């Protein structure tokens, strides 16, 4: 007894890959990236960083760029 084969409702087109991602597959990594970026740029925690003032200046410039503030 042979098994019945299932056919696709639409024929496959050669050279085309049809990949559909759920909405959260892009939203969750984006949310995680933005959250971590905001944690790094949070000025409330700036007093805890006792590192090089040049690095602090770079982070302040990035924060001003992201938040569109004037210096």
N, CA, C, O and CB atoms as a CASP TS submission, in Angstrom:
PFRMAT TS
TARGET T0000
AUTHOR 0000-0000-0000
METHOD Language model
MODEL 1
PARENT N/A
ATOM      1  N   UNK     1       0.849  -1.159   0.000  1.00  0.00           N
ATOM      2  CA  UNK     1       0.000   0.000   0.000  1.00  0.00           C
ATOM      3  C   UNK     1       0.905   1.236   0.000  1.00  0.00           C
ATOM      4  O   UNK     1       1.779   1.368   0.857  1.00  0.00           O
ATOM      5  CB  UNK     1      -0.972  -0.010   1.223  1.00  0.00           C
ATOM      6  N   UNK     2       0.699   2.113  -0.937  1.00  0.00           N
ATOM      7  CA  UNK     2       1.533   3.305  -1.028  1.00  0.00           C
ATOM      8  C   UNK     2       0.911   4.443  -0.221  1.00  0.00           C
ATOM      9  O   UNK     2      -0.308   4.539  -0.074  1.00  0.00           O
ATOM     10  CB  UNK     2       1.722   3.725  -2.502  1.00  0.00           C
ATOM     11  N   UNK     3       1.798   5.306   0.297  1.00  0.00           N
ATOM     12  CA  UNK     3       1.339   6.441   1.088  1.00  0.00           C
ATOM     13  C   UNK     3       0.980   7.590   0.167  1.00  0.00           C
ATOM     14  O   UNK     3       1.616   7.787  -0.868  1.00  0.00           O
ATOM     15  CB  UNK     3       2.411   6.877   2.104  1.00  0.00           C
ATOM     16  N   UNK     4      -0.014   8.329   0.534  1.00  0.00           N
ATOM     17  CA  UNK     4      -0.447   9.475  -0.244  1.00  0.00           C
ATOM     18  C   UNK     4       0.514  10.640   0.010  1.00  0.00           C
ATOM     19  O   UNK     4       0.880  10.914   1.153  1.00  0.00           O
ATOM     20  CB  UNK     4      -1.910   9.868   0.113  1.00  0.00           C
ATOM     21  N   UNK     5       0.911  11.309  -1.048  1.00  0.00           N
ATOM     22  CA  UNK     5       1.807  12.458  -0.910  1.00  0.00           C
ATOM     23  C   UNK     5       0.984  13.730  -0.840  1.00  0.00           C
ATOM     24  O   UNK     5      -0.059  13.853  -1.483  1.00  0.00           O
ATOM     25  CB  UNK     5       2.818  12.526  -2.083  1.00  0.00           C
ATOM     26  N   UNK     6       1.471  14.670  -0.051  1.00  0.00           N
ATOM     27  CA  UNK     6       0.790  15.946   0.094  1.00  0.00           C
ATOM     28  C   UNK     6       1.434  16.951  -0.858  1.00  0.00           C
ATOM     29  O   UNK     6       2.656  17.092  -0.896  1.00  0.00           O
ATOM     30  CB  UNK     6       0.849  16.452   1.568  1.00  0.00           C
ATOM     31  N   UNK     7       0.615  17.628  -1.606  1.00  0.00           N
ATOM     32  CA  UNK     7       1.126  18.631  -2.528  1.00  0.00           C
ATOM     33  C   UNK     7       0.896  20.012  -1.949  1.00  0.00           C
ATOM     34  O   UNK     7      -0.031  20.228  -1.168  1.00  0.00           O
ATOM     35  CB  UNK     7       0.461  18.504  -3.910  1.00  0.00           C
ATOM     36  N   UNK     8       1.747  20.937  -2.338  1.00  0.00           N
ATOM     37  CA  UNK     8       1.604  22.325  -1.893  1.00  0.00           C
ATOM     38  C   UNK     8       0.459  22.991  -2.646  1.00  0.00           C
ATOM     39  O   UNK     8       0.206  22.670  -3.808  1.00  0.00           O
ATOM     40  CB  UNK     8       2.925  23.113  -2.104  1.00  0.00           C
ATOM     41  N   UNK     9      -0.239  23.925  -1.981  1.00  0.00           N
ATOM     42  CA  UNK     9      -1.310  24.621  -2.691  1.00  0.00           C
ATOM     43  C   UNK     9      -0.766  25.546  -3.785  1.00  0.00           C
ATOM     44  O   UNK     9      -1.442  25.783  -4.786  1.00  0.00           O
ATOM     45  CB  UNK     9      -2.150  25.425  -1.704  1.00  0.00           C
ATOM     46  N   UNK    10       0.444  26.066  -3.601  1.00  0.00           N
ATOM     47  CA  UNK    10       1.078  26.914  -4.597  1.00  0.00           C
ATOM     48  C   UNK    10       2.391  26.270  -4.993  1.00  0.00           C
ATOM     49  O   UNK    10       3.143  25.828  -4.125  1.00  0.00           O
ATOM     50  CB  UNK    10       1.298  28.360  -4.061  1.00  0.00           C
ATOM     51  N   UNK    11       2.684  26.206  -6.270  1.00  0.00           N
ATOM     52  CA  UNK    11       3.948  25.595  -6.669  1.00  0.00           C
ATOM     53  C   UNK    11       5.141  26.433  -6.195  1.00  0.00           C
ATOM     54  O   UNK    11       5.081  27.663  -6.185  1.00  0.00           O
ATOM     55  CB  UNK    11       3.996  25.421  -8.193  1.00  0.00           C
ATOM     56  N   UNK    12       6.200  25.768  -5.811  1.00  0.00           N
ATOM     57  CA  UNK    12       7.407  26.456  -5.359  1.00  0.00           C
ATOM     58  C   UNK    12       8.098  27.106  -6.552  1.00  0.00           C
ATOM     59  O   UNK    12       8.209  26.514  -7.625  1.00  0.00           O
ATOM     60  CB  UNK    12       8.368  25.473  -4.638  1.00  0.00           C
ATOM     61  N   UNK    13       8.551  28.311  -6.346  1.00  0.00           N
ATOM     62  CA  UNK    13       9.283  28.994  -7.410  1.00  0.00           C
ATOM     63  C   UNK    13      10.770  28.780  -7.185  1.00  0.00           C
ATOM     64  O   UNK    13      11.248  28.942  -6.063  1.00  0.00           O
ATOM     65  CB  UNK    13       8.938  30.516  -7.452  1.00  0.00           C
ATOM     66  N   UNK    14      11.502  28.423  -8.211  1.00  0.00           N
ATOM     67  CA  UNK    14      12.922  28.153  -8.038  1.00  0.00           C
ATOM     68  C   UNK    14      13.703  29.438  -7.732  1.00  0.00           C
ATOM     69  O   UNK    14      13.438  30.492  -8.310  1.00  0.00           O
ATOM     70  CB  UNK    14      13.484  27.480  -9.292  1.00  0.00           C
ATOM     71  N   UNK    15      14.662  29.329  -6.822  1.00  0.00           N
ATOM     72  CA  UNK    15      15.510  30.463  -6.492  1.00  0.00           C
ATOM     73  C   UNK    15      14.916  31.426  -5.491  1.00  0.00           C
ATOM     74  O   UNK    15      15.517  32.464  -5.214  1.00  0.00           O
ATOM     75  CB  UNK    15      15.836  31.197  -7.715  1.00  0.00           C
ATOM     76  N   UNK    16      13.781  31.126  -4.950  1.00  0.00           N
ATOM     77  CA  UNK    16      13.131  32.021  -3.987  1.00  0.00           C
ATOM     78  C   UNK    16      12.923  31.287  -2.675  1.00  0.00           C
ATOM     79  O   UNK    16      12.383  30.182  -2.645  1.00  0.00           O
ATOM     80  CB  UNK    16      11.778  32.546  -4.537  1.00  0.00           C
ATOM     81  N   UNK    17      13.357  31.914  -1.595  1.00  0.00           N
ATOM     82  CA  UNK    17      13.165  31.334  -0.273  1.00  0.00           C
ATOM     83  C   UNK    17      12.104  32.158   0.438  1.00  0.00           C
ATOM     84  O   UNK    17      12.219  33.379   0.547  1.00  0.00           O
ATOM     85  CB  UNK    17      14.505  31.297   0.545  1.00  0.00           C
ATOM     86  N   UNK    18      11.088  31.492   0.912  1.00  0.00           N
ATOM     87  CA  UNK    18      10.003  32.182   1.606  1.00  0.00           C
ATOM     88  C   UNK    18      10.128  31.885   3.098  1.00  0.00           C
ATOM     89  O   UNK    18       9.751  30.811   3.568  1.00  0.00           O
ATOM     90  CB  UNK    18       8.600  31.741   1.057  1.00  0.00           C
ATOM     91  N   UNK    19      10.668  32.867   3.834  1.00  0.00           N
ATOM     92  CA  UNK    19      10.841  32.711   5.268  1.00  0.00           C
ATOM     93  C   UNK    19       9.961  33.741   5.958  1.00  0.00           C
ATOM     94  O   UNK    19      10.044  34.939   5.686  1.00  0.00           O
ATOM     95  CB  UNK    19      12.338  32.869   5.687  1.00  0.00           C
ATOM     96  N   UNK    20       9.129  33.255   6.845  1.00  0.00           N
ATOM     97  CA  UNK    20       8.265  34.156   7.604  1.00  0.00           C
ATOM     98  C   UNK    20       8.616  34.024   9.074  1.00  0.00           C
ATOM     99  O   UNK    20       8.549  32.941   9.654  1.00  0.00           O
ATOM    100  CB  UNK    20       6.756  33.843   7.358  1.00  0.00           C
ATOM    101  N   UNK    21       8.994  35.154   9.664  1.00  0.00           N
ATOM    102  CA  UNK    21       9.320  35.184  11.080  1.00  0.00           C
ATOM    103  C   UNK    21       8.145  35.746  11.861  1.00  0.00           C
ATOM    104  O   UNK    21       7.442  36.632  11.375  1.00  0.00           O
ATOM    105  CB  UNK    21      10.590  36.017  11.335  1.00  0.00           C
ATOM    106  N   UNK    22       7.929  35.243  13.059  1.00  0.00           N
ATOM    107  CA  UNK    22       6.909  35.866  13.895  1.00  0.00           C
ATOM    108  C   UNK    22       7.371  37.252  14.333  1.00  0.00           C
ATOM    109  O   UNK    22       8.567  37.544  14.307  1.00  0.00           O
ATOM    110  CB  UNK    22       6.597  34.985  15.124  1.00  0.00           C
ATOM    111  N   UNK    23       6.437  38.102  14.733  1.00  0.00           N
ATOM    112  CA  UNK    23       6.761  39.483  15.075  1.00  0.00           C
ATOM    113  C   UNK    23       7.760  39.567  16.215  1.00  0.00           C
ATOM    114  O   UNK    23       8.582  40.483  16.247  1.00  0.00           O
ATOM    115  CB  UNK    23       5.503  40.238  15.443  1.00  0.00           C
ATOM    116  N   UNK    24       7.705  38.633  17.145  1.00  0.00           N
ATOM    117  CA  UNK    24       8.574  38.703  18.309  1.00  0.00           C
ATOM    118  C   UNK    24      10.006  38.282  18.000  1.00  0.00           C
ATOM    119  O   UNK    24      10.906  38.543  18.798  1.00  0.00           O
ATOM    120  CB  UNK    24       8.021  37.842  19.410  1.00  0.00           C
ATOM    121  N   UNK    25      10.233  37.639  16.866  1.00  0.00           N
ATOM    122  CA  UNK    25      11.581  37.213  16.506  1.00  0.00           C
ATOM    123  C   UNK    25      12.481  38.417  16.221  1.00  0.00           C
ATOM    124  O   UNK    25      13.700  38.316  16.356  1.00  0.00           O
ATOM    125  CB  UNK    25      11.537  36.284  15.287  1.00  0.00           C
ATOM    126  N   UNK    26      11.912  39.524  15.838  1.00  0.00           N
ATOM    127  CA  UNK    26      12.672  40.753  15.643  1.00  0.00           C
ATOM    128  C   UNK    26      12.472  41.733  16.793  1.00  0.00           C
ATOM    129  O   UNK    26      13.378  42.496  17.128  1.00  0.00           O
ATOM    130  CB  UNK    26      12.276  41.408  14.332  1.00  0.00           C
ATOM    131  N   UNK    27      11.289  41.713  17.397  1.00  0.00           N
ATOM    132  CA  UNK    27      10.990  42.681  18.455  1.00  0.00           C
ATOM    133  C   UNK    27      11.782  42.400  19.733  1.00  0.00           C
ATOM    134  O   UNK    27      12.271  43.337  20.363  1.00  0.00           O
ATOM    135  CB  UNK    27       9.499  42.673  18.762  1.00  0.00           C
ATOM    136  N   UNK    28      11.918  41.145  20.124  1.00  0.00           N
ATOM    137  CA  UNK    28      12.609  40.842  21.380  1.00  0.00           C
ATOM    138  C   UNK    28      14.101  41.171  21.341  1.00  0.00           C
ATOM    139  O   UNK    28      14.594  41.779  22.291  1.00  0.00           O
ATOM    140  CB  UNK    28      12.428  39.385  21.718  1.00  0.00           C
ATOM    141  N   UNK    29      14.847  40.804  20.296  1.00  0.00           N
ATOM    142  CA  UNK    29      16.255  41.228  20.265  1.00  0.00           C
ATOM    143  C   UNK    29      16.413  42.742  20.197  1.00  0.00           C
ATOM    144  O   UNK    29      17.343  43.292  20.785  1.00  0.00           O
ATOM    145  CB  UNK    29      16.958  40.597  19.082  1.00  0.00           C
ATOM    146  N   UNK    30      15.520  43.417  19.490  1.00  0.00           N
ATOM    147  CA  UNK    30      15.583  44.877  19.413  1.00  0.00           C
ATOM    148  C   UNK    30      15.314  45.487  20.784  1.00  0.00           C
ATOM    149  O   UNK    30      16.004  46.418  21.199  1.00  0.00           O
ATOM    150  CB  UNK    30      14.570  45.415  18.377  1.00  0.00           C
ATOM    151  N   UNK    31      14.325  44.971  21.476  1.00  0.00           N
ATOM    152  CA  UNK    31      14.020  45.456  22.821  1.00  0.00           C
ATOM    153  C   UNK    31      15.179  45.211  23.778  1.00  0.00           C
ATOM    154  O   UNK    31      15.502  46.075  24.593  1.00  0.00           O
ATOM    155  CB  UNK    31      12.757  44.786  23.352  1.00  0.00           C
ATOM    156  N   UNK    32      15.805  44.049  23.688  1.00  0.00           N
ATOM    157  CA  UNK    32      16.948  43.743  24.550  1.00  0.00           C
ATOM    158  C   UNK    32      18.116  44.682  24.258  1.00  0.00           C
ATOM    159  O   UNK    32      18.776  45.153  25.184  1.00  0.00           O
ATOM    160  CB  UNK    32      17.384  42.280  24.365  1.00  0.00           C
ATOM    161  N   UNK    33      18.376  44.956  22.987  1.00  0.00           N
ATOM    162  CA  UNK    33      19.473  45.856  22.621  1.00  0.00           C
ATOM    163  C   UNK    33      19.221  47.259  23.150  1.00  0.00           C
ATOM    164  O   UNK    33      20.119  47.874  23.725  1.00  0.00           O
ATOM    165  CB  UNK    33      19.656  45.893  21.098  1.00  0.00           C
ATOM    166  N   UNK    34      18.019  47.767  22.963  1.00  0.00           N
ATOM    167  CA  UNK    34      17.690  49.122  23.421  1.00  0.00           C
ATOM    168  C   UNK    34      17.762  49.201  24.940  1.00  0.00           C
ATOM    169  O   UNK    34      18.253  50.189  25.487  1.00  0.00           O
ATOM    170  CB  UNK    34      16.286  49.538  22.931  1.00  0.00           C
ATOM    171  N   UNK    35      17.276  48.169  25.627  1.00  0.00           N
ATOM    172  CA  UNK    35      17.322  48.154  27.084  1.00  0.00           C
ATOM    173  C   UNK    35      18.760  48.180  27.592  1.00  0.00           C
ATOM    174  O   UNK    35      19.084  48.934  28.510  1.00  0.00           O
ATOM    175  CB  UNK    35      16.597  46.924  27.625  1.00  0.00           C
ATOM    176  N   UNK    36      19.620  47.359  26.998  1.00  0.00           N
ATOM    177  CA  UNK    36      21.021  47.351  27.426  1.00  0.00           C
ATOM    178  C   UNK    36      21.711  48.668  27.092  1.00  0.00           C
ATOM    179  O   UNK    36      22.536  49.147  27.870  1.00  0.00           O
ATOM    180  CB  UNK    36      21.771  46.191  26.771  1.00  0.00           C
ATOM    181  N   UNK    37      21.387  49.251  25.957  1.00  0.00           N
ATOM    182  CA  UNK    37      21.972  50.536  25.594  1.00  0.00           C
ATOM    183  C   UNK    37      21.563  51.616  26.587  1.00  0.00           C
ATOM    184  O   UNK    37      22.394  52.427  26.996  1.00  0.00           O
ATOM    185  CB  UNK    37      21.551  50.935  24.176  1.00  0.00           C
ATOM    186  N   UNK    38      20.295  51.632  26.978  1.00  0.00           N
ATOM    187  CA  UNK    38      19.832  52.627  27.949  1.00  0.00           C
ATOM    188  C   UNK    38      20.447  52.397  29.326  1.00  0.00           C
ATOM    189  O   UNK    38      20.693  53.356  30.058  1.00  0.00           O
ATOM    190  CB  UNK    38      18.308  52.597  28.050  1.00  0.00           C
ATOM    191  N   UNK    39      20.698  51.148  29.686  1.00  0.00           N
ATOM    192  CA  UNK    39      21.355  50.877  30.959  1.00  0.00           C
ATOM    193  C   UNK    39      22.788  51.406  30.959  1.00  0.00           C
ATOM    194  O   UNK    39      23.270  51.907  31.975  1.00  0.00           O
ATOM    195  CB  UNK    39      21.345  49.374  31.255  1.00  0.00           C
ATOM    196  N   UNK    40      23.459  51.293  29.827  1.00  0.00           N
ATOM    197  CA  UNK    40      24.825  51.803  29.727  1.00  0.00           C
ATOM    198  C   UNK    40      24.832  53.323  29.790  1.00  0.00           C
ATOM    199  O   UNK    40      25.716  53.917  30.408  1.00  0.00           O
ATOM    200  CB  UNK    40      25.490  51.322  28.429  1.00  0.00           C
ATOM    201  N   UNK    41      23.860  53.947  29.160  1.00  0.00           N
ATOM    202  CA  UNK    41      23.840  55.400  29.054  1.00  0.00           C
ATOM    203  C   UNK    41      23.106  56.085  30.197  1.00  0.00           C
ATOM    204  O   UNK    41      22.952  57.306  30.177  1.00  0.00           O
ATOM    205  CB  UNK    41      23.217  55.797  27.763  1.00  0.00           C
ATOM    206  N   UNK    42      22.652  55.339  31.184  1.00  0.00           N
ATOM    207  CA  UNK    42      21.884  55.901  32.285  1.00  0.00           C
ATOM    208  C   UNK    42      22.767  56.837  33.118  1.00  0.00           C
ATOM    209  O   UNK    42      23.740  56.374  33.713  1.00  0.00           O
ATOM    210  CB  UNK    42      21.298  54.775  33.168  1.00  0.00           C
ATOM    211  N   UNK    43      22.460  58.129  33.177  1.00  0.00           N
ATOM    212  CA  UNK    43      23.306  59.058  33.927  1.00  0.00           C
ATOM    213  C   UNK    43      23.222  58.868  35.446  1.00  0.00           C
ATOM    214  O   UNK    43      24.088  59.369  36.162  1.00  0.00           O
ATOM    215  CB  UNK    43      22.928  60.474  33.580  1.00  0.00           C
ATOM    216  N   UNK    44      22.231  58.179  35.948  1.00  0.00           N
ATOM    217  CA  UNK    44      22.115  57.959  37.387  1.00  0.00           C
ATOM    218  C   UNK    44      23.239  57.067  37.906  1.00  0.00           C
ATOM    219  O   UNK    44      23.614  57.161  39.075  1.00  0.00           O
ATOM    220  CB  UNK    44      20.760  57.337  37.719  1.00  0.00           C
ATOM    221  N   UNK    45      23.770  56.218  37.062  1.00  0.00           N
ATOM    222  CA  UNK    45      24.851  55.327  37.461  1.00  0.00           C
ATOM    223  C   UNK    45      26.221  55.869  37.100  1.00  0.00           C
ATOM    224  O   UNK    45      27.209  55.147  37.234  1.00  0.00           O
ATOM    225  CB  UNK    45      24.663  53.981  36.830  1.00  0.00           C
ATOM    226  N   UNK    46      26.318  57.102  36.651  1.00  0.00           N
ATOM    227  CA  UNK    46      27.595  57.663  36.216  1.00  0.00           C
ATOM    228  C   UNK    46      28.558  57.849  37.374  1.00  0.00           C
ATOM    229  O   UNK    46      29.770  57.800  37.166  1.00  0.00           O
ATOM    230  CB  UNK    46      27.375  58.987  35.519  1.00  0.00           C
ATOM    231  N   UNK    47      28.059  58.063  38.594  1.00  0.00           N
ATOM    232  CA  UNK    47      28.946  58.257  39.739  1.00  0.00           C
ATOM    233  C   UNK    47      29.709  56.988  40.095  1.00  0.00           C
ATOM    234  O   UNK    47      30.768  57.065  40.717  1.00  0.00           O
ATOM    235  CB  UNK    47      28.150  58.727  40.938  1.00  0.00           C
ATOM    236  N   UNK    48      29.196  55.829  39.714  1.00  0.00           N
ATOM    237  CA  UNK    48      29.852  54.570  40.033  1.00  0.00           C
ATOM    238  C   UNK    48      31.044  54.301  39.122  1.00  0.00           C
ATOM    239  O   UNK    48      31.908  53.493  39.464  1.00  0.00           O
ATOM    240  CB  UNK    48      28.863  53.430  39.936  1.00  0.00           C
ATOM    241  N   UNK    49      31.105  54.957  37.976  1.00  0.00           N
ATOM    242  CA  UNK    49      32.199  54.729  37.032  1.00  0.00           C
ATOM    243  C   UNK    49      33.360  55.642  37.392  1.00  0.00           C
ATOM    244  O   UNK    49      33.241  56.866  37.338  1.00  0.00           O
ATOM    245  CB  UNK    49      31.738  54.974  35.565  1.00  0.00           C
ATOM    246  N   UNK    50      34.478  55.042  37.756  1.00  0.00           N
ATOM    247  CA  UNK    50      35.648  55.826  38.100  1.00  0.00           C
ATOM    248  C   UNK    50      36.736  55.669  37.064  1.00  0.00           C
ATOM    249  O   UNK    50      37.921  55.790  37.377  1.00  0.00           O
ATOM    250  CB  UNK    50      36.166  55.432  39.458  1.00  0.00           C
ATOM    251  N   UNK    51      36.343  55.400  35.833  1.00  0.00           N
ATOM    252  CA  UNK    51      37.315  55.119  34.784  1.00  0.00           C
ATOM    253  C   UNK    51      37.886  56.362  34.137  1.00  0.00           C
ATOM    254  O   UNK    51      37.848  57.454  34.704  1.00  0.00           O
ATOM    255  CB  UNK    51      36.693  54.270  33.739  1.00  0.00           C
ATOM    256  N   UNK    52      38.407  56.179  32.963  1.00  0.00           N
ATOM    257  CA  UNK    52      39.052  57.231  32.186  1.00  0.00           C
ATOM    258  C   UNK    52      38.028  58.304  31.804  1.00  0.00           C
ATOM    259  O   UNK    52      36.946  57.964  31.325  1.00  0.00           O
ATOM    260  CB  UNK    52      39.720  56.641  30.920  1.00  0.00           C
ATOM    261  N   UNK    53      38.343  59.604  32.003  1.00  0.00           N
ATOM    262  CA  UNK    53      37.396  60.657  31.649  1.00  0.00           C
ATOM    263  C   UNK    53      37.106  60.708  30.147  1.00  0.00           C
ATOM    264  O   UNK    53      36.043  61.182  29.748  1.00  0.00           O
ATOM    265  CB  UNK    53      37.926  61.997  32.109  1.00  0.00           C
ATOM    266  N   UNK    54      38.017  60.235  29.318  1.00  0.00           N
ATOM    267  CA  UNK    54      37.779  60.232  27.869  1.00  0.00           C
ATOM    268  C   UNK    54      36.644  59.275  27.517  1.00  0.00           C
ATOM    269  O   UNK    54      35.818  59.573  26.654  1.00  0.00           O
ATOM    270  CB  UNK    54      39.065  59.838  27.107  1.00  0.00           C
ATOM    271  N   UNK    55      36.606  58.129  28.187  1.00  0.00           N
ATOM    272  CA  UNK    55      35.531  57.160  27.938  1.00  0.00           C
ATOM    273  C   UNK    55      34.202  57.746  28.399  1.00  0.00           C
ATOM    274  O   UNK    55      33.185  57.589  27.723  1.00  0.00           O
ATOM    275  CB  UNK    55      35.813  55.812  28.663  1.00  0.00           C
ATOM    276  N   UNK    56      34.207  58.418  29.543  1.00  0.00           N
ATOM    277  CA  UNK    56      32.995  59.064  30.036  1.00  0.00           C
ATOM    278  C   UNK    56      32.511  60.112  29.051  1.00  0.00           C
ATOM    279  O   UNK    56      31.309  60.242  28.819  1.00  0.00           O
ATOM    280  CB  UNK    56      33.240  59.698  31.406  1.00  0.00           C
ATOM    281  N   UNK    57      33.435  60.858  28.474  1.00  0.00           N
ATOM    282  CA  UNK    57      33.077  61.885  27.484  1.00  0.00           C
ATOM    283  C   UNK    57      32.456  61.248  26.242  1.00  0.00           C
ATOM    284  O   UNK    57      31.495  61.782  25.688  1.00  0.00           O
ATOM    285  CB  UNK    57      34.320  62.714  27.089  1.00  0.00           C
ATOM    286  N   UNK    58      32.990  60.124  25.807  1.00  0.00           N
ATOM    287  CA  UNK    58      32.436  59.425  24.631  1.00  0.00           C
ATOM    288  C   UNK    58      31.014  58.967  24.926  1.00  0.00           C
ATOM    289  O   UNK    58      30.123  59.121  24.091  1.00  0.00           O
ATOM    290  CB  UNK    58      33.324  58.206  24.235  1.00  0.00           C
ATOM    291  N   UNK    59      30.798  58.399  26.124  1.00  0.00           N
ATOM    292  CA  UNK    59      29.453  57.951  26.476  1.00  0.00           C
ATOM    293  C   UNK    59      28.477  59.126  26.559  1.00  0.00           C
ATOM    294  O   UNK    59      27.315  58.992  26.176  1.00  0.00           O
ATOM    295  CB  UNK    59      29.479  57.196  27.807  1.00  0.00           C
ATOM    296  N   UNK    60      28.941  60.273  27.056  1.00  0.00           N
ATOM    297  CA  UNK    60      28.076  61.451  27.109  1.00  0.00           C
ATOM    298  C   UNK    60      27.722  61.929  25.703  1.00  0.00           C
ATOM    299  O   UNK    60      26.590  62.346  25.458  1.00  0.00           O
ATOM    300  CB  UNK    60      28.756  62.581  27.896  1.00  0.00           C
ATOM    301  N   UNK    61      28.670  61.872  24.789  1.00  0.00           N
ATOM    302  CA  UNK    61      28.395  62.278  23.406  1.00  0.00           C
ATOM    303  C   UNK    61      27.391  61.333  22.744  1.00  0.00           C
ATOM    304  O   UNK    61      26.501  61.772  22.015  1.00  0.00           O
ATOM    305  CB  UNK    61      29.700  62.315  22.589  1.00  0.00           C
ATOM    306  N   UNK    62      27.542  60.038  23.005  1.00  0.00           N
ATOM    307  CA  UNK    62      26.598  59.060  22.451  1.00  0.00           C
ATOM    308  C   UNK    62      25.214  59.292  23.032  1.00  0.00           C
ATOM    309  O   UNK    62      24.218  59.229  22.311  1.00  0.00           O
ATOM    310  CB  UNK    62      27.067  57.611  22.739  1.00  0.00           C
ATOM    311  N   UNK    63      25.145  59.559  24.329  1.00  0.00           N
ATOM    312  CA  UNK    63      23.857  59.810  24.968  1.00  0.00           C
ATOM    313  C   UNK    63      23.191  61.050  24.379  1.00  0.00           C
ATOM    314  O   UNK    63      21.988  61.040  24.118  1.00  0.00           O
ATOM    315  CB  UNK    63      24.034  59.973  26.483  1.00  0.00           C
ATOM    316  N   UNK    64      23.958  62.111  24.168  1.00  0.00           N
ATOM    317  CA  UNK    64      23.399  63.331  23.595  1.00  0.00           C
ATOM    318  C   UNK    64      22.925  63.080  22.162  1.00  0.00           C
ATOM    319  O   UNK    64      21.910  63.632  21.736  1.00  0.00           O
ATOM    320  CB  UNK    64      24.440  64.468  23.625  1.00  0.00           C
ATOM    321  N   UNK    65      23.651  62.259  21.429  1.00  0.00           N
ATOM    322  CA  UNK    65      23.259  61.954  20.057  1.00  0.00           C
ATOM    323  C   UNK    65      21.975  61.144  20.039  1.00  0.00           C
ATOM    324  O   UNK    65      21.077  61.415  19.242  1.00  0.00           O
ATOM    325  CB  UNK    65      24.375  61.196  19.331  1.00  0.00           C
ATOM    326  N   UNK    66      21.884  60.134  20.929  1.00  0.00           N
ATOM    327  CA  UNK    66      20.703  59.272  20.956  1.00  0.00           C
ATOM    328  C   UNK    66      19.475  60.054  21.417  1.00  0.00           C
ATOM    329  O   UNK    66      18.385  59.886  20.870  1.00  0.00           O
ATOM    330  CB  UNK    66      20.941  58.062  21.876  1.00  0.00           C
ATOM    331  N   UNK    67      19.652  60.896  22.414  1.00  0.00           N
ATOM    332  CA  UNK    67      18.516  61.639  22.961  1.00  0.00           C
ATOM    333  C   UNK    67      18.285  62.985  22.277  1.00  0.00           C
ATOM    334  O   UNK    67      17.339  63.694  22.621  1.00  0.00           O
ATOM    335  CB  UNK    67      18.722  61.861  24.433  1.00  0.00           C
ATOM    336  N   UNK    68      19.140  63.348  21.308  1.00  0.00           N
ATOM    337  CA  UNK    68      19.029  64.594  20.545  1.00  0.00           C
ATOM    338  C   UNK    68      19.029  65.818  21.442  1.00  0.00           C
ATOM    339  O   UNK    68      18.232  66.737  21.256  1.00  0.00           O
ATOM    340  CB  UNK    68      17.770  64.583  19.705  1.00  0.00           C
ATOM    341  N   UNK    69      19.914  65.824  22.399  1.00  0.00           N
ATOM    342  CA  UNK    69      20.051  66.981  23.277  1.00  0.00           C
ATOM    343  C   UNK    69      21.173  67.875  22.776  1.00  0.00           C
ATOM    344  O   UNK    69      22.113  67.411  22.130  1.00  0.00           O
ATOM    345  CB  UNK    69      20.317  66.541  24.733  1.00  0.00           C
ATOM    346  N   UNK    70      21.065  69.133  23.075  1.00  0.00           N
ATOM    347  CA  UNK    70      22.149  70.061  22.785  1.00  0.00           C
ATOM    348  C   UNK    70      23.150  69.982  23.923  1.00  0.00           C
ATOM    349  O   UNK    70      22.747  69.827  25.076  1.00  0.00           O
ATOM    350  CB  UNK    70      21.621  71.518  22.596  1.00  0.00           C
ATOM    351  N   UNK    71      24.477  70.087  23.632  1.00  0.00           N
ATOM    352  CA  UNK    71      25.477  69.985  24.697  1.00  0.00           C
ATOM    353  C   UNK    71      25.414  71.139  25.678  1.00  0.00           C
ATOM    354  O   UNK    71      26.196  71.186  26.628  1.00  0.00           O
ATOM    355  CB  UNK    71      26.854  69.915  24.103  1.00  0.00           C
TER
END
